[in-house]
């Protein structure tokens, strides 16, 4: 029967492992980028808040 012999199962298992590894790598990359973006947005928000306070003090 095609699809159930040990070689085919081994190939499918290897392909699934490779796919899982690639997806985990991509997930880690995306999570890292989102964390970086979050940090940058927090920094920008702080700078804008500081700028607003400085501009209010000059009026």
Helices and strands as residue ranges (DSSP letters): H 6-58
